[in-house]
Amino acid sequence: MPDTRRYDLIVFGATGFVGRLLAGHLARHAPAGTRIALAGRDRDRLEQVRAGLPPAGREWDVLVADSTDPASLAALAGATRALATTVGPYLRHGLPVVEACARAGTHYADLTGEVLFVRAAIDRTDAVARDTGARIVHACGYDSVPSDLSTLLLADRAAAEGAGGLREVRLVAALRGGFSGGTIDSLRAQIAAVRSDPAARRLTADPYALSPDRDAEPAVRQPRDAGPPARTPDGRWTAPFVMAPFNTRIVRRSNALQGWGYGRSMSYGETLGCGRGPLGAATAAAVTGGLAAALAAMGLPPTRALLDRVLPAPGTGPSESVRRDGWFRMDVHATTEDGRDYRATAAGQGDPGYAATAVMLGETALALALDGERLPARAGSLTPATALGDVLVQRLRAAGHRYEVTPG
């Protein structure tokens, strides 16, 4: 059928902190002739963003739309093949956008790290999107592309070498970067929802919260998302990783969406690497205590008000130098069902939550918009691994990120 849509890709939330970074990446790296538009609530601010882009982006259209206006979202979704949204917190603002894309058969990508939002989006839009052919892809940034793609590559390598399914997979993260007001606001929104709603609290505690078929999940004991400092077999001290409660559920959803193709006995966990020796032990203890204190403080009105005075406000984020000097590395060790060991590495330069995330979301959005015939033949509520697979791996490698698997 002829392509009757006006755009290949729309960036919704282009005036936000990450939205501006995403627009910049696309202006520098989208193929010539890609039809892109910038969308948001304020035309003047959109035009300011457009004026600050590299030359390739300065002719893009700007479109006014609001997440509280269903008609504007329907028009937005109907005008494009793919839409990437940075408008969060997603639990507060995101569901109408997903619903509009699912109904229109428009591919969708976001940056959410919110379990409650993804669960709600699955329940509301998966069946509709499967009928319309839309790929709804959540978690397309540092939450949770490196985790999801690393596990996919490990499973593919083990299967290719006849090693059986994955049995125990452990990711240790290392990074340097900053925080934005939007990330803090999303975390604050989910903490508030969990504290006020026992059902939400039970859902976020479930290691299979995002499963497409909870009753069919195997009885595999999964690692705790938080706990005391611990040591890896190679002597590194680790602490709880703030993103583990979300990333682990995305990876388990990827496994289930593929008929538990990674292995029905797969146990998957993530921690934060803190170094070796006495300094590593002290760092792990400090991170563990600090994370627990920060989460507790954000959940109580008096201490939350104090934190709000010092934490970044929505729409702000790390400086250009912090974004430039940041980096991430995920080291993943997997043991297979026949006892073989494999290691995966996902790494890249740039602040992981912002500079590197703009690359991840940008390449995801371009793949959805331009690579349809090369993508896995799936529709509905998906994950980066199940929607994009090796196509996204190759795009990110070409963009300078590292994804590799080695034995042992």
C-alpha positions in Angstrom: 0.0 0.0 0.0 1.2 3.6 -0.7 2.5 5.5 2.3 -0.1 8.2 2.9 1.3 9.6 6.1 2.9 13.0 6.1 5.9 12.1 8.4 8.2 9.2 9.0 8.8 10.3 12.6 7.4 12.8 15.1 9.3 13.8 18.3 6.6 14.6 21.0 8.0 16.6 23.9 10.7 18.2 21.8 11.0 21.2 24.1 11.9 19.1 27.2 15.4 18.4 28.3 15.7 14.9 26.7 13.5 15.9 23.8 15.9 18.6 22.8 18.8 16.1 22.9 16.8 13.6 20.9 16.0 16.2 18.2 19.7 17.1 18.0 20.7 13.5 17.5 18.1 13.0 14.7 19.1 16.3 13.0 22.7 15.0 12.9 22.1 11.3 12.1 18.8 10.8 10.3 19.2 9.8 6.7 18.7 12.7 4.2 15.0 12.9 3.2 13.7 11.5 6.5 10.4 13.4 7.2 10.6 14.5 10.8 8.4 16.9 12.8 8.7 18.4 16.3 5.6 18.4 18.6 4.7 19.8 21.9 2.3 22.2 23.7 4.0 25.5 22.9 4.7 26.6 19.3 7.1 29.4 20.2 9.3 27.0 22.2 9.2 24.4 19.5 10.4 27.0 17.0 13.2 28.0 19.4 14.3 24.3 19.6 14.1 24.0 15.8 16.2 27.2 15.3 19.0 25.7 17.5 19.3 22.4 15.6 22.0 21.6 13.0 21.0 22.7 9.5 19.2 19.4 8.6 16.6 20.0 11.3 15.8 23.6 10.7 13.2 22.9 8.0 11.3 20.4 10.1 7.6 21.2 10.8 6.4 22.1 14.3 3.1 20.7 15.5 1.1 21.7 18.5 -0.4 18.8 20.6 -1.2 18.2 24.2 -1.4 15.0 26.2 -4.7 16.2 27.7 -6.2 16.8 24.3 -7.3 13.5 22.6 -8.1 15.2 19.3 -4.6 16.7 19.0 -3.0 13.3 19.9 -5.2 11.5 17.3 -4.1 14.0 14.7 -0.5 13.6 15.7 -0.5 9.8 15.6 -2.4 9.7 12.3 0.2 11.9 10.6 3.3 9.7 11.1 4.7 6.2 10.8 6.4 6.4 14.2 6.3 8.6 17.2 8.9 9.0 20.0 7.7 10.6 23.2 9.7 12.1 26.1 6.6 13.5 27.8 6.7 12.3 31.4 6.1 11.3 34.1 4.5 8.7 31.9 2.1 7.4 34.5 0.7 10.9 34.7 0.9 11.9 31.0 1.7 8.9 28.9 -1.4 6.7 28.5 -3.4 8.9 26.1 -0.3 9.0 23.8 0.1 5.2 23.7 -3.6 4.8 23.1 -3.6 7.2 20.2 -0.7 5.4 18.6 -2.2 2.0 19.1 -5.5 3.0 17.5 -3.8 4.7 14.6 -1.4 1.8 13.9 1.5 4.1 14.6 4.8 2.7 16.0 5.6 4.2 19.4 8.8 4.5 21.5 9.3 6.1 25.0 11.9 6.4 27.7 9.8 5.2 30.7 11.3 3.5 33.7 7.9 3.2 35.4 6.5 -0.3 36.0 3.0 0.9 36.8 2.8 2.9 33.6 4.0 0.0 31.4 1.6 -2.5 33.0 -1.3 -0.1 32.5 -0.2 0.5 28.9 0.0 -3.2 28.2 -3.5 -3.8 29.6 -5.0 -1.0 27.6 -3.3 -1.1 24.3 -1.7 -4.5 23.6 -4.7 -6.1 21.9 -5.5 -2.9 19.9 -1.9 -2.5 18.7 -1.8 -6.1 17.6 -4.9 -5.6 15.5 -3.6 -2.4 13.9 0.0 -3.5 13.5 1.5 -0.9 15.8 4.7 -1.7 17.6 4.5 -0.2 21.1 8.0 -0.1 22.5 8.7 1.0 26.0 12.0 1.6 27.8 14.1 2.7 24.8 16.8 4.5 26.7 19.4 3.5 29.4 16.2 2.1 30.9 16.4 -0.7 29.5 18.1 -1.0 26.1 21.6 -2.2 27.3 20.0 -4.8 29.7 17.5 -6.0 27.2 19.8 -6.3 24.2 22.7 -7.9 26.2 20.4 -10.7 27.3 19.1 -11.2 23.8 22.7 -11.5 22.5 23.6 -13.9 25.2 20.6 -16.1 24.5 21.3 -16.0 20.7 24.9 -16.9 21.1 24.2 -19.8 23.5 21.5 -21.2 21.2 23.8 -20.9 18.1 26.4 -22.9 19.9 24.0 -25.6 21.3 24.5 -24.5 24.9 20.9 -24.6 25.8 18.9 -21.8 27.4 20.1 -19.3 29.9 20.0 -20.3 33.5 21.6 -17.6 35.7 22.2 -14.1 34.3 23.8 -11.4 36.4 24.4 -7.8 35.2 26.8 -5.5 37.0 26.5 -1.8 36.0 29.1 0.9 36.1 28.4 4.5 35.0 29.2 8.2 35.3 26.4 10.7 34.8 23.9 13.1 36.3 20.2 13.4 37.0 17.5 15.5 35.4 14.3 16.9 36.9 12.2 14.7 34.7 13.8 11.5 36.1 13.3 12.7 39.6 9.7 13.6 38.9 9.0 10.1 37.4 10.5 8.5 40.5 8.5 10.7 42.8 5.2 9.9 40.9 5.8 6.1 41.2 6.7 6.3 44.9 3.6 8.3 45.6 1.4 5.8 43.7 3.0 2.8 45.5 2.6 4.3 49.0 -1.1 5.2 48.4 -2.2 2.0 46.7 -1.6 -1.5 48.1 -2.4 -3.1 44.7 0.3 -0.9 43.1 2.7 -1.9 45.9 2.1 -5.6 45.3 2.5 -5.2 41.5 5.8 -3.4 41.7 7.1 -6.1 44.1 6.2 -8.9 41.6 9.3 -9.9 39.6 7.0 -10.9 36.8 4.9 -7.7 36.9 5.2 -7.1 33.2 4.6 -10.7 32.0 2.2 -11.2 29.2 0.9 -14.3 31.0 1.6 -14.2 34.7 0.1 -17.6 35.4 2.3 -19.3 32.9 5.6 -18.0 34.4 7.9 -20.8 35.6 8.5 -21.1 39.4 12.0 -19.6 39.2 13.2 -17.7 42.3 14.5 -14.4 41.1 17.2 -12.3 42.8 16.0 -9.5 45.1 16.2 -6.0 43.6 17.6 -4.6 46.8 19.7 -6.0 49.6 23.0 -5.5 51.5 26.3 -5.0 49.8 27.7 -8.2 48.2 30.7 -9.4 46.3 30.8 -11.0 42.8 32.8 -14.1 42.2 35.6 -12.0 40.7 35.8 -9.9 43.9 33.9 -6.7 43.0 31.7 -5.1 45.7 28.1 -4.4 44.5 25.2 -2.4 45.8 21.5 -2.2 44.7 21.1 -0.7 41.3 18.3 1.9 41.2 17.1 0.7 37.8 17.0 -3.0 38.6 13.4 -3.1 39.7 12.4 -1.9 36.2 15.1 -3.4 33.9 14.7 -6.9 35.3 11.0 -6.9 34.5 11.6 -5.7 31.0 14.1 -8.5 30.4 11.7 -11.1 31.8 8.9 -9.8 29.6 11.2 -10.1 26.6 11.8 -13.8 27.5 8.1 -14.5 27.9 7.1 -12.7 24.7 9.4 -15.1 22.9 7.8 -18.2 24.5 10.5 -18.2 27.2 13.0 -18.5 24.4 15.9 -17.4 26.6 15.2 -20.3 28.9 12.3 -21.2 31.2 14.7 -21.6 34.1 16.3 -18.2 33.6 17.1 -16.2 36.8 18.0 -12.6 36.0 19.3 -9.9 38.4 21.2 -6.5 38.3 23.5 -4.7 40.7 25.7 -1.7 40.7 29.5 -2.2 40.7 31.4 -0.3 43.4 34.9 -1.4 43.0 37.3 -3.8 44.8 38.9 -3.9 48.2 38.2 -1.8 51.3 37.3 1.2 49.2 34.8 -0.8 47.1 33.2 -2.2 50.3 32.9 1.3 51.7 31.4 2.6 48.5 28.9 -0.2 48.3 27.8 0.5 51.9 27.4 4.2 51.2 25.4 3.6 48.1 23.2 1.1 49.8 22.5 3.4 52.7 22.1 6.5 50.6 19.7 4.9 48.2 17.5 3.6 51.0 17.5 7.0 52.7 16.7 8.9 49.5 13.8 6.6 48.6 12.4 6.9 52.1 12.7 10.7 52.1 11.0 11.0 48.8 8.0 9.1 50.2 7.3 11.3 53.2 5.8 14.8 52.6 8.1 16.8 55.0 11.4 15.3 53.8 10.1 15.3 50.1 9.5 19.1 50.4 13.1 19.6 51.6 14.5 17.4 48.8 12.5 19.4 46.2 14.5 22.5 47.1 17.8 20.9 46.1 16.9 18.3 43.4 16.8 19.3 39.7 13.5 20.8 38.6 11.5 19.3 35.7 12.9 20.5 32.4 16.4 20.8 33.7 19.3 18.3 33.6 23.1 17.7 33.6 25.4 20.3 32.1 26.9 19.8 28.7 30.3 18.9 30.3 28.7 16.2 32.5 26.8 14.8 29.5 30.0 14.8 27.4 32.2 13.2 30.1 29.7 10.5 31.2 29.9 6.9 30.2 28.2 3.5 30.9 29.3 -0.1 31.0 27.2 -3.2 31.7 29.0 -6.4 32.3 26.7 -9.5 32.1 27.7 -13.0 33.1 25.5 -15.9 32.0 25.5 -19.6 32.8 23.6 -21.8 30.4 21.5 -25.0 31.1 24.5 -27.2 30.1 26.9 -25.3 32.3 28.7 -23.1 29.8 29.6 -19.5 30.7 29.2 -16.5 28.5 29.9 -12.8 29.0 28.3 -9.8 27.4 29.4 -6.2 27.4 27.2 -3.1 26.6 29.1 0.2 26.8 29.1 3.7 25.4 30.4 7.2 25.9 28.2 10.1 27.1 26.0 10.5 30.2 24.0 7.3 30.1 20.6 8.9 31.1 20.8 11.7 28.6 23.6 11.8 25.9 23.6 8.0 25.5 19.9 7.8 26.0 19.3 10.3 23.2 21.3 7.9 20.9 19.3 4.9 22.0 15.9 6.5 21.6 16.9 8.2 18.4 18.1 4.9 16.8 15.0 3.1 18.1 12.8 5.7 16.5 14.6 5.6 13.2 14.4 1.8 13.1 10.7 1.9 13.8 10.2 4.6 11.1 12.5 3.3 8.4 13.4 -0.4 9.0 10.0 -2.0 9.0 10.8 -4.9 6.7 13.9 -5.8 8.6 12.3 -5.9 12.1 10.8 -8.9 13.8 7.3 -9.6 12.6 5.6 -8.6 15.8 3.1 -6.0 16.9 1.5 -5.0 20.2 3.1 -4.0 23.5 6.8 -5.0 23.0 10.3 -4.4 24.4 13.4 -3.2 22.6 14.7 -6.8 22.2 11.4 -8.2 20.9 10.4 -5.2 18.7 13.8 -4.4 17.2 16.3 -7.2 18.0 19.5 -7.2 16.0 18.5 -4.2 13.9 18.8 -2.0 17.0 22.1 -3.7 18.0 23.6 -2.9 14.6 22.3 0.7 14.7 23.8 1.3 18.1 27.1 -0.2 17.1 27.2 2.1 14.1 26.5 5.0 16.5 29.6 4.1 18.6 28.1 1.9 21.3 29.6 -1.4 22.1 27.7 -4.7 22.2 29.6 -8.0 22.3 29.5 -11.5 23.6 32.4 -13.7 24.5 32.7 -17.2 26.0 33.5 -17.6 29.7 
